Amino acid sequence: MDDKLAAQLKGVYCPCHNITYNEIALIIKNVKIRSIEELRRYMYIGRCEKCKPDIEKIIEYYREK
């Protein structure tokens, strides 16, 4: 994960599902995920309100690239 993106995130992992944001970012980047709904097809994450804002930041970051 890019250092600039990592600085924007609150934590380093999703405590609800025990997965690191780095792992989530790799899936978003490599599969070219464009929305949280698309990500939910691959993983059971982004459904809780704790992690959703951080996951949306990751998606937005890679959507702009």
Secondary structure, DSSP 8 states (H G I E B T S, - for coil): --HHHHHHSS-SEETTTTEEHHHHHHHHHHHT--SHHHHHHH-S-S-STTTHHHHHHHHHHHHH-
